[in-house]
């Protein structure tokens, strides 16, 4: 944090009280850290409005595996979109319901279309696309080493 700029912010007491409660609830070490996160989120939101922005994120679905041929249909969609799906996690929630989490990357427009296709499959109870980050790199595989 050697290279930071300090700024002053005017804020109403009631809003500051709510912000301080949020800071405590989320476990931030300071107001500054919480504000930095809010600024980062706000800037990322701008990228999420550009349909051609290359993004990474997840598609999470909950589905009833007893519905027709849902497992086969979901697998078919995933194979057809393997250039956008890096990996998937399958979790059995109970006797009838499963959750799948797909790690995805690609142009935002394409990821939204994929999420819509998957979410609209008969038997999908809930589907959600969550964007994690814009990126300039095209991610084709996740396996890579980190050095310390």
N, C-alpha and C positions, 0 to 999 in steps of 0.2 A: 504493500500500500504506500510505497514511497512516492509514487507519481499519481496523486489524487488532487482534485480541485474541490475546495469546500464551497458550499452554497448555503444560502439561507432560505427557509421556506416559511411562509405565513400560513397558518391553519387555524380553523375555529376550534375552541376547546373541546366541544363535543366530538368532533371528528378525530381530534388527536387522542381523546380517550378511547374511542373505538379502535383506532390504529394501534395504540399501546396494548389493548386487549388482544388484537390479532398477533402482535409481535410475541406476546407471552404464549398464546395458544400454539403458534407455529414454532416456537423455540428459537427465534432469532436472537443473536447476541447484542444487537443494537438497532436503533431506528435506521441508521445508515445502511446496514445490510438489507433490511426489509425494503427500503426505498430503492436500492440498487436492483433487487429482484423485481420490483414493480416496473421499473424502467425497462429492464431486459424483457419482461413479459409483454410490455406495451410495444416495444420495437419488434419483437417476434410476431405479434399480432398483425403488423403491417405486411410482413412476408407472407402470412397465411391468407392474405387477400389477393395475392398475385397467383393466378392459376398455373402459371408456367414455372413458378419457383420450385426448385428441387428440394424436397423435404424428406425427413425421416420421421417415423412415428409408429403407432400400433393401431390395429383394428382388433377390437375385442368383441366377441359375440357370445351370447348365451343361447343355447338351442335345446329343443326337445329331440333327443336322438331317436325317439319312436315314430316321428313324423315321416311317413313315406320313405323315400330314398335320400333323406337329407344328408347323411354322411357322404354318400357318393357324389351328390350335387356339389357340396362344399369342397370336396377333394378335387372335383373337376375344375371348379372355378380357381382353386389355388394353383393347379397345374397349368391352367391357361394363363395365369398371371405370375408365373415363377420368376419373371424378370423384375417384379416389384416386391416379391415376398422373399425375405432372407431366411426366416425360420418361423416355426410355429410351436406353440405349447398347447397341449390338450390336457384338460383337467376334468375329471368326473366329479360333478358337484353332488349329485344324489342318484337315485335309481333311474331317473328319467332325463335329467339335465346335464349338459356338458358345457364347458367354457373353452373357447379357443382364443389364443392371443397370437396375432400375426405381426411380426416385425416387418414393416414395409418401408420402401423408399421409392422416390420417383417424383415426377411433376405433380404438384398439388391437385390439379384437375384430374389426373389419372388415378390418384389415390382416393379421391372423393368418389369417382365412378366405381372403382373396385369396392369400396366400402358400401356403396349403395347396392351394387349387385349382390354382394354377400348378405347384407342385411335384409334384402327383399326376398330371400329364399324362404319358401313356406316351411315353417317350423322354427325359424330364427325368432327368438323371443325378444332379444335386445341386441343391437349392434351399435358400435360407436367407433369413430375414427378420432384418434387423439394424436395431434402433431407434437413431436418432441422438439424438433429443431430444424431450421433451414440449414442446408449445407451446400458447399460448392463442389464437394467431391461426389462422384457417383459411386455408391456402395454396391458392390456385386457379391461380396461375401463378408461375413462378420469375423471370421477367424484371422486374427492378427495379434502380434505380440506387443506388449507394452514394456518399456524399459524404465527402470527406476533410477 
